[in-house]
Amino acid sequence: MIALPVLPKQGLHIVFLLVLGSTCTASLVPAMGYFIVEGLQQPPWKIGLYTGLVTPLTMLVNRRFGRLLDGSVPVRKLLGLSVGCYVLFAGLLASGPRFEVLVLAGAPMMAIANGATATTFTFGRLYANAHDINAGRFNALLRMGVSLAWMIGPALTFILIAEIGFQKTYFLSAALGLVWLASWYFLVPGGFTAPPKTQKDEPAKRMDWALLLAALCCTMFALANVLFTTAAPLFFIKEAGLPGFTPGMALSIKCFVEILVIFAAVRLAERFGARQVLLVAALLGVFAFGLMAQVTTVAEAAAYAALEGLYYGLFAGIAITYVQSFIPEEPGKATAIYMNSLFLGGMIGGVSMGFIADVFDFQMVVYAAGGVGALAFVVLILTKRTGRRVS
């Protein structure tokens, strides 16, 4: 039996804020392409214009926020800015904006709103350090909250869009954002900052290859996940000939298993080492995607989805702690690097999936996801050779 960490009231507030914020984000992001095409009546290629602006801007925001947090800027200030931008962006969507307004005004708002996740994770790490809470287990609890939010948020959003339309659905997202804003106001202390750095804490001004390889490993995992997730609906229905409910069923099973596995991953990492668990996760990913590419029945899709949830749960449970372990004196920077590696993997996956499917087919995209898992395994092997904190 795996024991959850016993948290003080402020620790529970951090978990609540991350779950609420992730639910808000999950109510917008998955449906953006659908909104651009169906709601704003734009051609599908314009989705890339929006995504191509939001993703790099988000990475810049995460990097800047990470530096500010490590420089003892109050968490409350940065998180409040992100939450406020989310409310403004959801309100903009509810107004049915012109596409040009969505790109030029909305994309920067959403990029700043996306900074809330990394900021809250950093808040959690700083709080754990200050109160002698096991950081790995606290990170895993936070990550479980994110997975739960993403299991509920997108499904509920698409149901609401089908029933009441885009405008009313986004109005509800904005209202939920106001709840998030009120929670931020009452639950985030104004004076909470990273401890001031001493001369000993100052980072060395040199290339940290171990940290870069750890981030590259996270990018590979995210890339594999996005390749399969974006290709799965068309692969299952068009090429494997499975019923239309199969993609949603498989995603739900994957997320459910992922949530169960996330916290177990921490205990395994404590016993065997984080790198060893990630190596196993990479191999499981190769195996899961290889089997998924050969699926012929709904029962097989369900079984392989559970295996996919096992591999990704092992990764999700310890990846952020793994990256933070390389520069524990700079949790803001480490968390920003981790989050940006996921965004980068998602961006590469979203672009490359279409090219691979166009040249070959969607089954080849699934095989490519397995190949990326194999590359993640190789990167982890290389990380060991750097000789720095790779427990």
DRENDO-1510 file (C-alpha; in Angstrom, 1 decimal, always signed):
<recs>
REC; n; res; u; v; w
REC; 1; MET; +0.0; +0.0; +0.0 .
REC; 2; ILE; +1.4; +3.4; -1.0 .
REC; 3; ALA; +0.9; +6.2; +1.5 .
REC; 4; LEU; +0.1; +9.6; +0.3 .
REC; 5; PRO; +2.1; +12.4; +1.9 .
REC; 6; VAL; +0.4; +14.1; +4.9 .
REC; 7; LEU; +0.1; +17.7; +4.0 .
REC; 8; PRO; -0.4; +20.9; +6.0 .
REC; 9; LYS; -3.3; +23.1; +4.9 .
REC; 10; GLN; -1.2; +25.2; +2.5 .
REC; 11; GLY; +0.0; +22.0; +0.8 .
REC; 12; LEU; -3.6; +21.0; +0.2 .
REC; 13; HIS; -4.3; +24.5; -1.2 .
REC; 14; ILE; -1.5; +24.0; -3.7 .
REC; 15; VAL; -2.9; +20.7; -4.8 .
REC; 16; PHE; -6.4; +22.3; -5.1 .
REC; 17; LEU; -5.0; +25.2; -7.1 .
REC; 18; LEU; -3.3; +22.9; -9.6 .
REC; 19; VAL; -6.3; +20.7; -10.1 .
REC; 20; LEU; -8.6; +23.7; -10.6 .
REC; 21; GLY; -6.2; +25.4; -12.9 .
REC; 22; SER; -5.5; +22.3; -15.0 .
REC; 23; THR; -9.3; +21.8; -15.3 .
REC; 24; CYS; -9.6; +25.3; -16.6 .
REC; 25; THR; -6.8; +24.8; -19.1 .
REC; 26; ALA; -8.1; +21.4; -20.2 .
REC; 27; SER; -11.5; +23.0; -20.9 .
REC; 28; LEU; -9.9; +25.2; -23.6 .
REC; 29; VAL; -6.8; +23.6; -25.2 .
REC; 30; PRO; -8.1; +20.3; -26.7 .
REC; 31; ALA; -11.0; +22.0; -28.5 .
REC; 32; MET; -9.1; +24.9; -30.0 .
REC; 33; GLY; -8.6; +23.3; -33.4 .
REC; 34; TYR; -12.3; +22.3; -33.5 .
REC; 35; PHE; -13.2; +25.9; -32.5 .
REC; 36; ILE; -11.1; +27.5; -35.2 .
REC; 37; VAL; -12.5; +25.3; -37.9 .
REC; 38; GLU; -16.1; +24.9; -36.8 .
REC; 39; GLY; -16.7; +27.9; -34.6 .
REC; 40; LEU; -14.7; +30.5; -36.6 .
REC; 41; GLN; -15.2; +28.8; -40.0 .
REC; 42; GLN; -11.5; +28.8; -40.9 .
REC; 43; PRO; -9.5; +26.3; -43.0 .
REC; 44; PRO; -7.7; +23.6; -41.0 .
REC; 45; TRP; -4.2; +24.9; -41.9 .
REC; 46; LYS; -4.9; +28.0; -39.8 .
REC; 47; ILE; -4.8; +25.9; -36.6 .
REC; 48; GLY; -1.0; +25.8; -37.2 .
REC; 49; LEU; -0.8; +29.6; -37.2 .
REC; 50; TYR; -2.4; +29.7; -33.7 .
REC; 51; THR; -0.5; +26.7; -32.3 .
REC; 52; GLY; +2.8; +27.9; -33.9 .
REC; 53; LEU; +2.5; +31.2; -32.0 .
REC; 54; VAL; +1.2; +29.9; -28.6 .
REC; 55; THR; +3.8; +27.2; -28.1 .
REC; 56; PRO; +7.0; +29.2; -28.5 .
REC; 57; LEU; +5.4; +32.1; -26.5 .
REC; 58; THR; +4.5; +29.6; -23.7 .
REC; 59; MET; +8.1; +28.3; -23.6 .
REC; 60; LEU; +9.4; +31.9; -23.3 .
REC; 61; VAL; +6.9; +32.6; -20.5 .
REC; 62; ASN; +7.9; +29.5; -18.6 .
REC; 63; ARG; +11.6; +30.3; -18.9 .
REC; 64; ARG; +11.0; +33.9; -17.8 .
REC; 65; PHE; +8.8; +33.0; -14.9 .
REC; 66; GLY; +11.2; +30.3; -13.8 .
REC; 67; ARG; +14.0; +32.8; -13.5 .
REC; 68; LEU; +11.8; +35.3; -11.7 .
REC; 69; LEU; +10.7; +32.7; -9.2 .
REC; 70; ASP; +14.3; +31.6; -8.5 .
REC; 71; GLY; +15.1; +35.3; -8.1 .
REC; 72; SER; +12.6; +35.5; -5.2 .
REC; 73; VAL; +9.7; +37.2; -7.0 .
REC; 74; PRO; +6.6; +36.2; -5.1 .
REC; 75; VAL; +4.6; +33.2; -6.4 .
REC; 76; ARG; +1.4; +35.1; -5.9 .
REC; 77; LYS; +2.4; +37.9; -8.3 .
REC; 78; LEU; +3.2; +35.6; -11.3 .
REC; 79; LEU; +0.4; +33.1; -10.7 .
REC; 80; GLY; -2.1; +35.9; -10.4 .
REC; 81; LEU; -1.0; +37.3; -13.8 .
REC; 82; SER; -1.4; +33.9; -15.4 .
REC; 83; VAL; -4.9; +33.3; -13.9 .
REC; 84; GLY; -6.0; +36.8; -15.0 .
REC; 85; CYS; -4.9; +36.1; -18.5 .
REC; 86; TYR; -6.8; +32.9; -18.6 .
REC; 87; VAL; -10.0; +34.6; -17.6 .
REC; 88; LEU; -9.5; +37.2; -20.3 .
REC; 89; PHE; -8.8; +34.6; -22.9 .
REC; 90; ALA; -11.8; +32.5; -22.0 .
REC; 91; GLY; -13.9; +35.7; -22.2 .
REC; 92; LEU; -12.4; +36.5; -25.6 .
REC; 93; LEU; -13.4; +33.0; -26.9 .
REC; 94; ALA; -16.9; +33.4; -25.6 .
REC; 95; SER; -17.2; +36.6; -27.6 .
REC; 96; GLY; -16.6; +34.7; -30.9 .
REC; 97; PRO; -13.6; +36.8; -32.0 .
REC; 98; ARG; -12.2; +37.2; -35.5 .
REC; 99; PHE; -9.4; +34.8; -36.2 .
REC; 100; GLU; -6.9; +37.6; -36.5 .
REC; 101; VAL; -7.9; +38.8; -33.0 .
REC; 102; LEU; -7.6; +35.3; -31.7 .
REC; 103; VAL; -4.0; +35.0; -33.0 .
REC; 104; LEU; -2.7; +38.5; -32.2 .
REC; 105; ALA; -4.4; +39.1; -28.9 .
REC; 106; GLY; -5.5; +35.7; -27.7 .
REC; 107; ALA; -2.3; +33.7; -28.3 .
REC; 108; PRO; -0.2; +35.9; -26.0 .
REC; 109; MET; -2.9; +35.7; -23.3 .
REC; 110; MET; -3.0; +31.9; -23.5 .
REC; 111; ALA; +0.8; +31.7; -23.4 .
REC; 112; ILE; +0.8; +33.7; -20.2 .
REC; 113; ALA; -2.1; +31.6; -18.8 .
REC; 114; ASN; -0.1; +28.4; -19.6 .
REC; 115; GLY; +2.6; +29.7; -17.2 .
REC; 116; ALA; +0.3; +28.9; -14.3 .
REC; 117; THR; +1.1; +25.2; -14.4 .
REC; 118; ALA; +4.9; +25.5; -14.1 .
REC; 119; THR; +4.5; +28.3; -11.5 .
REC; 120; THR; +2.2; +26.1; -9.4 .
REC; 121; PHE; +4.6; +23.1; -9.7 .
REC; 122; THR; +7.4; +25.4; -8.6 .
REC; 123; PHE; +5.3; +26.7; -5.7 .
REC; 124; GLY; +4.8; +23.1; -4.7 .
REC; 125; ARG; +8.6; +22.3; -4.8 .
REC; 126; LEU; +9.5; +25.4; -2.9 .
REC; 127; TYR; +6.9; +24.6; -0.3 .
REC; 128; ALA; +8.0; +21.0; +0.1 .
REC; 129; ASN; +11.6; +22.1; +0.5 .
REC; 130; ALA; +10.6; +24.6; +3.2 .
REC; 131; HIS; +8.5; +22.2; +5.2 .
REC; 132; ASP; +10.6; +19.0; +4.9 .
REC; 133; ILE; +7.9; +17.3; +2.7 .
REC; 134; ASN; +9.1; +14.5; +0.4 .
REC; 135; ALA; +9.4; +16.4; -2.9 .
REC; 136; GLY; +9.1; +13.4; -5.1 .
REC; 137; ARG; +5.8; +12.2; -3.5 .
REC; 138; PHE; +4.4; +15.7; -3.5 .
REC; 139; ASN; +5.2; +16.2; -7.2 .
REC; 140; ALA; +3.6; +12.9; -7.9 .
REC; 141; LEU; +0.4; +14.0; -6.0 .
REC; 142; LEU; +0.4; +17.2; -8.1 .
REC; 143; ARG; +0.9; +15.3; -11.3 .
REC; 144; MET; -2.0; +12.9; -10.4 .
REC; 145; GLY; -4.2; +16.0; -10.0 .
REC; 146; VAL; -3.2; +17.2; -13.5 .
REC; 147; SER; -4.0; +13.8; -15.0 .
REC; 148; LEU; -7.4; +13.8; -13.3 .
REC; 149; ALA; -8.2; +17.2; -14.6 .
REC; 150; TRP; -7.3; +16.2; -18.1 .
REC; 151; MET; -9.3; +13.1; -17.9 .
REC; 152; ILE; -12.4; +15.1; -17.0 .
REC; 153; GLY; -12.0; +18.5; -18.6 .
REC; 154; PRO; -11.8; +17.7; -22.4 .
REC; 155; ALA; -14.6; +15.2; -22.3 .
REC; 156; LEU; -16.9; +17.6; -20.5 .
REC; 157; THR; -16.0; +20.4; -22.8 .
REC; 158; PHE; -16.9; +18.5; -26.0 .
REC; 159; ILE; -20.2; +17.3; -24.4 .
REC; 160; LEU; -21.1; +20.9; -23.6 .
REC; 161; ILE; -20.1; +22.2; -27.0 .
REC; 162; ALA; -22.4; +19.6; -28.6 .
REC; 163; GLU; -25.3; +20.5; -26.3 .
REC; 164; ILE; -25.0; +24.3; -25.9 .
REC; 165; GLY; -22.5; +25.5; -28.4 .
REC; 166; PHE; -19.1; +27.2; -28.3 .
REC; 167; GLN; -20.2; +30.6; -26.9 .
REC; 168; LYS; -22.0; +29.3; -23.8 .
REC; 169; THR; -19.3; +26.6; -23.2 .
REC; 170; TYR; -16.5; +29.2; -23.2 .
REC; 171; PHE; -18.6; +31.5; -21.0 .
REC; 172; LEU; -18.7; +28.6; -18.4 .
REC; 173; SER; -14.9; +28.2; -18.8 .
REC; 174; ALA; -14.5; +31.9; -18.0 .
REC; 175; ALA; -16.8; +31.5; -15.0 .
REC; 176; LEU; -14.6; +28.6; -13.8 .
REC; 177; GLY; -11.7; +30.9; -14.3 .
REC; 178; LEU; -13.2; +33.4; -11.9 .
REC; 179; VAL; -13.4; +30.6; -9.3 .
REC; 180; TRP; -9.7; +30.0; -10.0 .
REC; 181; LEU; -9.0; +33.7; -9.6 .
REC; 182; ALA; -10.9; +33.9; -6.3 .
REC; 183; SER; -9.0; +30.8; -5.1 .
REC; 184; TRP; -5.7; +32.4; -6.0 .
REC; 185; TYR; -6.7; +35.5; -4.1 .
REC; 186; PHE; -7.6; +33.7; -0.9 .
REC; 187; LEU; -5.1; +30.7; -0.9 .
REC; 188; VAL; -1.8; +32.0; -2.2 .
REC; 189; PRO; +0.2; +33.9; +0.5 .
REC; 190; GLY; +1.6; +37.2; -0.6 .
REC; 191; GLY; +5.1; +36.9; +0.8 .
REC; 192; PHE; +5.9; +33.3; -0.3 .
REC; 193; THR; +9.2; +33.4; -2.4 .
REC; 194; ALA; +12.2; +31.2; -3.0 .
REC; 195; PRO; +14.8; +31.5; -0.3 .
REC; 196; PRO; +17.6; +34.1; -1.1 .
REC; 197; LYS; +20.6; +32.5; -2.8 .
REC; 198; THR; +23.9; +32.3; -1.1 .
REC; 199; GLN; +27.3; +32.3; -2.9 .
REC; 200; LYS; +27.3; +28.5; -2.6 .
REC; 201; ASP; +23.9; +28.3; -4.3 .
REC; 202; GLU; +25.0; +30.3; -7.4 .
REC; 203; PRO; +24.9; +28.0; -10.4 .
REC; 204; ALA; +28.0; +27.3; -12.4 .
REC; 205; LYS; +28.2; +29.1; -15.7 .
REC; 206; ARG; +28.8; +26.1; -17.9 .
REC; 207; MET; +26.9; +23.8; -20.1 .
REC; 208; ASP; +25.1; +21.2; -18.0 .
REC; 209; TRP; +24.9; +18.2; -20.4 .
REC; 210; ALA; +23.2; +16.0; -17.9 .
REC; 211; LEU; +20.4; +18.5; -17.4 .
REC; 212; LEU; +20.0; +18.9; -21.2 .
REC; 213; LEU; +19.9; +15.2; -21.8 .
REC; 214; ALA; +17.3; +14.8; -19.0 .
REC; 215; ALA; +15.2; +17.5; -20.7 .
REC; 216; LEU; +15.7; +15.8; -24.1 .
REC; 217; CYS; +14.5; +12.5; -22.6 .
REC; 218; CYS; +11.3; +14.3; -21.4 .
REC; 219; THR; +10.9; +15.7; -24.9 .
REC; 220; MET; +11.1; +12.2; -26.4 .
REC; 221; PHE; +8.4; +10.9; -24.1 .
REC; 222; ALA; +6.1; +13.8; -24.8 .
REC; 223; LEU; +6.8; +13.4; -28.6 .
REC; 224; ALA; +5.9; +9.7; -28.5 .
REC; 225; ASN; +2.7; +10.4; -26.5 .
REC; 226; VAL; +1.5; +13.2; -28.9 .
REC; 227; LEU; +2.3; +11.2; -32.0 .
REC; 228; PHE; +0.1; +8.4; -30.9 .
REC; 229; THR; -2.6; +10.5; -29.3 .
REC; 230; THR; -3.1; +12.6; -32.4 .
REC; 231; ALA; -3.0; +9.7; -34.8 .
REC; 232; ALA; -5.1; +7.2; -32.7 .
REC; 233; PRO; -8.6; +8.3; -33.7 .
REC; 234; LEU; -7.9; +8.0; -37.4 .
REC; 235; PHE; -5.8; +4.9; -37.0 .
REC; 236; PHE; -8.4; +3.1; -34.9 .
REC; 237; ILE; -11.4; +4.0; -37.1 .
REC; 238; LYS; -10.1; +4.3; -40.7 .
REC; 239; GLU; -7.2; +1.8; -40.8 .
REC; 240; ALA; -7.9; -0.7; -38.0 .
REC; 241; GLY; -11.7; -0.7; -38.8 .
REC; 242; LEU; -12.7; -0.4; -35.1 .
REC; 243; PRO; -15.9; +1.3; -33.8 .
REC; 244; GLY; -16.1; +5.0; -33.4 .
REC; 245; PHE; -16.1; +4.8; -29.6 .
REC; 246; THR; -12.7; +3.1; -29.5 .
REC; 247; PRO; -10.4; +6.2; -29.4 .
REC; 248; GLY; -12.3; +7.7; -26.4 .
REC; 249; MET; -12.5; +4.4; -24.6 .
REC; 250; ALA; -8.7; +3.8; -25.1 .
REC; 251; LEU; -7.9; +7.3; -23.9 .
REC; 252; SER; -10.1; +6.9; -20.8 .
REC; 253; ILE; -8.4; +3.6; -19.9 .
REC; 254; LYS; -5.0; +5.0; -20.5 .
REC; 255; CYS; -5.6; +8.0; -18.2 .
REC; 256; PHE; -7.2; +5.9; -15.5 .
REC; 257; VAL; -4.2; +3.5; -15.4 .
REC; 258; GLU; -1.8; +6.5; -15.6 .
REC; 259; ILE; -3.4; +8.0; -12.4 .
REC; 260; LEU; -3.0; +4.7; -10.6 .
REC; 261; VAL; +0.6; +4.3; -11.6 .
REC; 262; ILE; +1.9; +7.8; -11.0 .
REC; 263; PHE; +2.3; +7.5; -7.3 .
REC; 264; ALA; +3.6; +3.9; -7.5 .
REC; 265; ALA; +6.4; +5.3; -9.8 .
REC; 266; VAL; +7.7; +7.4; -6.9 .
REC; 267; ARG; +8.1; +4.5; -4.6 .
REC; 268; LEU; +9.8; +2.5; -7.3 .
REC; 269; ALA; +12.2; +5.4; -7.9 .
REC; 270; GLU; +13.0; +5.6; -4.2 .
REC; 271; ARG; +13.9; +2.0; -4.2 .
REC; 272; PHE; +15.6; +1.5; -7.6 .
REC; 273; GLY; +16.4; +5.0; -8.8 .
REC; 274; ALA; +14.5; +7.4; -11.1 .
REC; 275; ARG; +16.7; +6.7; -14.1 .
REC; 276; GLN; +16.1; +3.0; -13.9 .
REC; 277; VAL; +12.3; +3.5; -13.7 .
REC; 278; LEU; +12.4; +5.8; -16.7 .
REC; 279; LEU; +14.4; +3.2; -18.6 .
REC; 280; VAL; +11.7; +0.6; -17.9 .
REC; 281; ALA; +9.0; +3.2; -19.0 .
REC; 282; ALA; +10.8; +3.8; -22.3 .
REC; 283; LEU; +10.9; +0.0; -23.0 .
REC; 284; LEU; +7.2; -0.3; -22.1 .
REC; 285; GLY; +6.4; +2.5; -24.5 .
REC; 286; VAL; +8.2; +0.7; -27.4 .
REC; 287; PHE; +6.3; -2.5; -26.5 .
REC; 288; ALA; +2.9; -0.7; -26.1 .
REC; 289; PHE; +3.1; +1.2; -29.4 .
REC; 290; GLY; +4.4; -1.9; -31.3 .
REC; 291; LEU; +1.4; -3.9; -30.1 .
REC; 292; MET; -1.0; -1.0; -30.7 .
REC; 293; ALA; +0.1; -0.8; -34.3 .
REC; 294; GLN; -1.2; -4.3; -34.8 .
REC; 295; VAL; -4.5; -3.9; -33.0 .
REC; 296; THR; -7.5; -5.7; -34.6 .
REC; 297; THR; -10.2; -5.8; -31.9 .
REC; 298; VAL; -11.7; -3.5; -29.3 .
REC; 299; ALA; -10.5; -5.8; -26.5 .
REC; 300; GLU; -6.9; -5.6; -27.8 .
REC; 301; ALA; -7.2; -1.8; -27.9 .
REC; 302; ALA; -8.4; -1.7; -24.3 .
REC; 303; ALA; -5.5; -4.0; -23.1 .
REC; 304; TYR; -2.8; -2.1; -25.0 .
REC; 305; ALA; -4.3; +1.2; -23.7 .
REC; 306; ALA; -3.7; +0.0; -20.2 .
REC; 307; LEU; -0.1; -0.8; -21.1 .
REC; 308; GLU; +0.2; +2.6; -22.6 .
REC; 309; GLY; -1.1; +4.1; -19.3 .
REC; 310; LEU; +1.5; +2.0; -17.4 .
REC; 311; TYR; +4.4; +3.4; -19.4 .
REC; 312; TYR; +3.2; +7.0; -19.3 .
REC; 313; GLY; +2.3; +6.9; -15.7 .
REC; 314; LEU; +5.8; +5.8; -14.8 .
REC; 315; PHE; +7.2; +8.7; -16.7 .
REC; 316; ALA; +4.7; +11.3; -15.5 .
REC; 317; GLY; +5.2; +10.2; -11.8 .
REC; 318; ILE; +8.9; +11.0; -11.6 .
REC; 319; ALA; +9.9; +13.1; -14.6 .
REC; 320; ILE; +9.6; +16.5; -13.0 .
REC; 321; THR; +11.4; +15.4; -9.9 .
REC; 322; TYR; +14.1; +13.8; -12.1 .
REC; 323; VAL; +14.7; +17.1; -13.9 .
REC; 324; GLN; +14.6; +19.1; -10.7 .
REC; 325; SER; +17.2; +16.8; -9.1 .
REC; 326; PHE; +19.9; +18.1; -11.5 .
REC; 327; ILE; +19.6; +21.7; -10.2 .
REC; 328; PRO; +17.8; +21.6; -6.8 .
REC; 329; GLU; +19.0; +25.1; -6.0 .
REC; 330; GLU; +16.9; +26.5; -9.0 .
REC; 331; PRO; +13.5; +24.8; -8.9 .
REC; 332; GLY; +11.9; +27.5; -11.0 .
REC; 333; LYS; +14.4; +27.0; -13.8 .
REC; 334; ALA; +14.2; +23.2; -13.6 .
REC; 335; THR; +10.4; +23.2; -13.7 .
REC; 336; ALA; +10.4; +25.6; -16.7 .
REC; 337; ILE; +12.8; +23.3; -18.5 .
REC; 338; TYR; +10.6; +20.3; -17.7 .
REC; 339; MET; +7.4; +22.0; -18.9 .
REC; 340; ASN; +9.1; +23.4; -22.0 .
REC; 341; SER; +10.4; +20.0; -22.9 .
REC; 342; LEU; +6.8; +18.8; -22.9 .
REC; 343; PHE; +5.6; +21.7; -25.0 .
REC; 344; LEU; +8.5; +21.2; -27.5 .
REC; 345; GLY; +7.7; +17.5; -27.8 .
REC; 346; GLY; +4.0; +18.3; -28.3 .
REC; 347; MET; +4.9; +20.9; -31.0 .
REC; 348; ILE; +7.2; +18.5; -32.9 .
REC; 349; GLY; +4.6; +15.7; -32.6 .
REC; 350; GLY; +1.7; +17.7; -33.8 .
REC; 351; VAL; +3.7; +18.8; -36.9 .
REC; 352; SER; +5.4; +15.6; -37.8 .
REC; 353; MET; +2.3; +13.4; -37.4 .
REC; 354; GLY; +0.7; +14.9; -40.4 .
REC; 355; PHE; +3.8; +14.5; -42.6 .
REC; 356; ILE; +4.3; +10.9; -41.6 .
REC; 357; ALA; +0.7; +10.0; -42.2 .
REC; 358; ASP; +0.7; +11.8; -45.5 .
REC; 359; VAL; +3.8; +10.0; -46.8 .
REC; 360; PHE; +2.9; +6.6; -45.3 .
REC; 361; ASP; -0.2; +6.0; -43.1 .
REC; 362; PHE; -1.4; +6.4; -39.6 .
REC; 363; GLN; -0.1; +3.0; -38.6 .
REC; 364; MET; +3.4; +4.2; -39.4 .
REC; 365; VAL; +2.8; +7.1; -37.0 .
REC; 366; VAL; +2.1; +4.6; -34.3 .
REC; 367; TYR; +5.3; +2.8; -35.2 .
REC; 368; ALA; +7.2; +6.1; -35.1 .
REC; 369; ALA; +5.9; +6.7; -31.6 .
REC; 370; GLY; +7.5; +3.4; -30.6 .
REC; 371; GLY; +10.7; +4.4; -32.3 .
REC; 372; VAL; +10.8; +7.7; -30.3 .
REC; 373; GLY; +10.4; +5.6; -27.2 .
REC; 374; ALA; +13.5; +3.7; -28.2 .
REC; 375; LEU; +15.4; +7.0; -28.7 .
REC; 376; ALA; +14.3; +8.0; -25.1 .
REC; 377; PHE; +15.9; +4.8; -23.9 .
REC; 378; VAL; +19.2; +5.7; -25.6 .
REC; 379; VAL; +19.1; +9.3; -24.2 .
REC; 380; LEU; +18.8; +7.9; -20.7 .
REC; 381; ILE; +21.8; +5.6; -21.3 .
REC; 382; LEU; +23.8; +8.7; -22.4 .
REC; 383; THR; +22.6; +10.6; -19.3 .
REC; 384; LYS; +24.3; +8.0; -17.1 .
REC; 385; ARG; +27.6; +8.8; -18.7 .
REC; 386; THR; +27.5; +12.4; -17.6 .
REC; 387; GLY; +28.1; +11.2; -14.0 .
REC; 388; ARG; +25.8; +13.8; -12.4 .
REC; 389; ARG; +22.9; +13.1; -10.0 .
REC; 390; VAL; +21.1; +10.4; -12.0 .
REC; 391; SER; +19.7; +8.3; -9.2 .
</recs>
